[in-house]
Amino acid sequence: MVLEENHHTKERKLARFLMNMLFMAGMTTRKP
């Protein structure tokens, strides 16, 4: 199903975005 596939890709994109945000936050907080 195309709809299911689209939903899966959207979920994966969101997860990647969240991980990127966490990584950036960690990097900025580590800086003095």
MORA-V912415 format. One record per backbone hydrogen bond with DSSP energy under -1.0 kcal/mol. CO is the residue of the C=O (numbers start at 1). NH is the residue of the N-H. If there is no record, write none. Layout:
co=CO nh=NH
co=CO nh=NH
This chain:
co=1 nh=5
co=2 nh=6
co=3 nh=7
co=4 nh=8
co=5 nh=9
co=6 nh=10
co=7 nh=11
co=8 nh=12
co=9 nh=13
co=10 nh=14
co=11 nh=15
co=12 nh=16
co=13 nh=17
co=14 nh=18
co=15 nh=19
co=16 nh=20
co=17 nh=21
co=18 nh=22
co=19 nh=23
co=20 nh=24
co=21 nh=25
co=22 nh=26
co=23 nh=27
co=24 nh=28
co=25 nh=29
co=26 nh=30
co=27 nh=31
